[in-house]
Amino acid sequence: MDVVTRVVAERMSEELGQPIVVENKPGAAGSIAAEYVAQSEPDGYVILMGQTSHFAINPGLYSTLPYDPIESFIPISLLADAPNVVVVPANSPIKNMADLIDAARKADGSLTLAVSSNGTVSHLTGELLETTTGVTFNHIPYKGAAPAIVDVVGGRIDFMLSSIPTALGQIRAGGLRPIAVSADKRSPTLPDVPTIAEQGYPGFNAGTWYGLFAPAGTDAAIIDTLTDAAQKAIADPEIRAKLQDEGGDTLIATRDEFRAKIKADLEKWGEVIRISGATVN
Amino acid sequence: MYYVDNVVLGLSTALSLGNLLYCFLGVFLGTAIGVLPGLGPVATIAMLLPITYGLDPTTALIMLAGIYYGAQYGGSTTAILINLPGESSAVVATLDGHQMARNGRAGVALATAAIGSFVAGTIATGVIVLFAPILAGFAIQFGAAEYFALMVLGLIASVVLATGSLFHALAMILIGILLGFVGIDVNSGLARYSFGSMQLSDGIDFVVIAMGVFGLGEIMANIHEQSKQITTQKVTSLWPTREDYRRMWKPILRGTGIGSVLGVLPGGGALLSAFAAYSIEKRVSPNRAEFGHGAIEGIAAPESANNAGAQTSFIPMLTLGIPSNAVMAMMVGALIIQGIQPGPSVITENPTLFWGLIASMWIGNLMLVVLNLPLVGMWAKLATIPYYFLFPAILMFCCVGVFSLENNNFGIFLMAGFGLFGYALKRLGAEPAPLLLAFILGPMLEEYFRRALLISRGDLSVFVTSPISATLLAVAAILIVIVLLPGVTQKREVVFKED
């Protein structure tokens, strides 16, 4: 998240001819940052680096959200998306999705899945995998991906849905075996790892997208300027290469396509949350 | 030959003019933010990250690392002088370090911290060179059950550690644990004790409590006592005597050993190592009666431990690609932007980066000691600044520091509340250090306990079937027995009466 933001912001600064200051506003799964932007002056000087969880997951998880994912913002531009990767310990007998689902069925709910943090895309991708395949996993929640990866490398946890950069070091060194990526297309960083969809679950597509948003009420001309700068930034091959190092890829889409994607995701993840019964507060 | 070649490679990288310059810049900035209460390495590195984009990755990492261990070094300065820990691992320095300052030995305490840190930094760097892969394997061995046992041991040791009444110590620990529970529960995702507040749902930041209880609480208590100065006496001695050196060397070595090992564990390693070193020193020292009243061992051991821990905490990041704390996570981000994937392959694919960084750590430690020893006299004078200058300055830095955590005012109000609480503790004569330890360890204790049981599906035997966990729990049990023995209880009371 931080890397995507900083790489794009630096390039957009050049495009706009003025510096963009990246301000981290952590808290409540990004809701604090989203609320801050939603309530800022709509003059184009305060914009949000938003992602799937702000716009499609938090609305379903939190009973009270200090912003409305559709009404409080105007989308500026979609920037990039990144899939999760299904990893197992290097010495695990599980070699592909079929093995994983088979093992889960045999273990009858006790196959352990490390969840980097509750309410994240990774957590809900696990839930989506359960509803798609009809098996259940023993979810083990962590505070962040790093300690979760340690437990998978150490063989104490059976598998994990990790973001690619977090797991890449251990994948390349042979500490973790990647068996699938969660998006509808393979990752440029791990071209040999097939998607979940390719392995018998067509249509399975769960990743995190990143995009820029301005507060509702921002002048259309300002939005156009920002959209233009953002689109130029992601069209730069150097930026694309940096995002690919992160395991993701740039996403070129019009604002209308972006808006449609947000609505579709809001519905998709809302459904996963309803079926799984996951809530926060 | 393998080690010699690598050390030569590392030194030749670290000694290039540019790298030396950035190493100095890093440790200088680190010391500065360490000394300023509340400003931590996380906020500083976040602000400086864009500057590093244009640098060579090795140079960038050398500077960022310098900020991190420089801050560990500087964090104890305010803890000793004005009883205000700038970093979580400096909490222990308030115990005997500040007492030494009160006895007019502020200079000796600062010099001891500097010397201990340098020796520890040097040895820990050697440990990384020789044992990095082995220690990384050790970190992988630690699962939920092992961490749980370690936390139990840590909490029990903190009872032993507290000066004064056992009742106060237990009360502080329980309050600390309760404060640690504020926020979203890891397992259920439910917010606890947040009273519907969005800001509280992420829990309370350590810095907010430390600045409130130690910083504001101390200021209020001092104003109440109408003392014109924070230190009760003038600075009487600046440099350690021959006797001081004789008393500090063993604690420094013991602290270094403990810090080198515990620093490798992700999550609280540096903090735990400082507390552990202090507790152990308090048990084995021939001068244990002086602990809590300004024993030089009580500053030498934990300061060495936290600096050694700060060095070895690079091991999981460099060899496993796993960041052990927020600062390391930021460094991982910096490396990724530079196109380097931290992980086991760094040693073979980027030997200049790996060995250059390690060599720079030793050089950085040397710079720190050269930078800080001449300043000891100046810092010690700081303690004699009249309160009407010093207190507003501390107050301002505390507010800036707390604001920098999440860029909002909420933390400042919360800190003010903890200030009142800290003042009440002072009036009651309760030592707040165990509260901070429990605040950090309590939630981890719960997290690991529940995770271990989730994985084992409720089978409690996991805590004794793992040899590491079983050993740690056995040591904890022995400690309880020792505390409950009548002889020790009497000794505690004697210490209490002397207060």
Chai-1 contact restraints between the chains, C-beta under 6 A:
chainA,res_idxA,chainB,res_idxB,connection_type,confidence,min_distance_angstrom,max_distance_angstrom,comment,restraint_id
A,D2,B,G333,contact,1.0,0.0,6.0,A-B,restraint_1
A,V3,B,G333,contact,1.0,0.0,6.0,A-B,restraint_2
A,V3,B,I336,contact,1.0,0.0,6.0,A-B,restraint_3
A,V3,B,I337,contact,1.0,0.0,6.0,A-B,restraint_4
A,K25,B,N407,contact,1.0,0.0,6.0,A-B,restraint_5
A,G27,B,D202,contact,1.0,0.0,6.0,A-B,restraint_6
A,A28,B,M198,contact,1.0,0.0,6.0,A-B,restraint_7
A,A28,B,S201,contact,1.0,0.0,6.0,A-B,restraint_8
A,T112,B,I455,contact,1.0,0.0,6.0,A-B,restraint_9
A,N118,B,G189,contact,1.0,0.0,6.0,A-B,restraint_10
A,G119,B,G189,contact,1.0,0.0,6.0,A-B,restraint_11
A,I140,B,L454,contact,1.0,0.0,6.0,A-B,restraint_12
A,I140,B,I455,contact,1.0,0.0,6.0,A-B,restraint_13
A,P141,B,V186,contact,1.0,0.0,6.0,A-B,restraint_14
A,P141,B,N187,contact,1.0,0.0,6.0,A-B,restraint_15
A,K143,B,V186,contact,1.0,0.0,6.0,A-B,restraint_16
A,A146,B,I322,contact,1.0,0.0,6.0,A-B,restraint_17
A,A146,B,P323,contact,1.0,0.0,6.0,A-B,restraint_18
A,V150,B,I322,contact,1.0,0.0,6.0,A-B,restraint_19
A,V153,B,I140,contact,1.0,0.0,6.0,A-B,restraint_20
A,G154,B,I140,contact,1.0,0.0,6.0,A-B,restraint_21
A,R156,B,G143,contact,1.0,0.0,6.0,A-B,restraint_22
A,P165,B,I336,contact,1.0,0.0,6.0,A-B,restraint_23
A,L168,B,Q341,contact,1.0,0.0,6.0,A-B,restraint_24
A,G169,B,G321,contact,1.0,0.0,6.0,A-B,restraint_25
A,G169,B,Q341,contact,1.0,0.0,6.0,A-B,restraint_26
A,G169,B,P342,contact,1.0,0.0,6.0,A-B,restraint_27
A,G169,B,G343,contact,1.0,0.0,6.0,A-B,restraint_28
A,Q170,B,G343,contact,1.0,0.0,6.0,A-B,restraint_29
A,R172,B,S345,contact,1.0,0.0,6.0,A-B,restraint_30
A,A173,B,G343,contact,1.0,0.0,6.0,A-B,restraint_31
A,A173,B,P344,contact,1.0,0.0,6.0,A-B,restraint_32
A,A173,B,S345,contact,1.0,0.0,6.0,A-B,restraint_33
A,D245,B,G339,contact,1.0,0.0,6.0,A-B,restraint_34
A,V280,B,G189,contact,1.0,0.0,6.0,A-B,restraint_35
A,N281,B,A191,contact,1.0,0.0,6.0,A-B,restraint_36
